[in-house]
């Protein structure tokens, strides 16, 4: 392993590496793991993607909290 070019992990933001401030070691405020990315990032890529998933899931629950009506449930029984 080259210390000047460590392997990219799932928590890193490789799209930030090409920018001037894009190859900093940061600490995720959720999982507390180290990742590489822009110096102003506070959440790693894995936690960011998981947060998007949770947001989408919660929006679906709010829009349709009861996907089956009472009549439909009786039909299934």
HELIX and SHEET records of a PDB file:
HELIX    1   1 UNK A   14  UNK A   16  5                                   3    
HELIX    2   2 UNK A   45  UNK A   63  1                                  19    
HELIX    3   3 UNK A   70  UNK A   76  1                                   7    
SHEET    1   A 2 UNK A  24  UNK A  27  0                                        
SHEET    2   A 2 UNK A  34  UNK A  37 -1                                        
END                                                                             
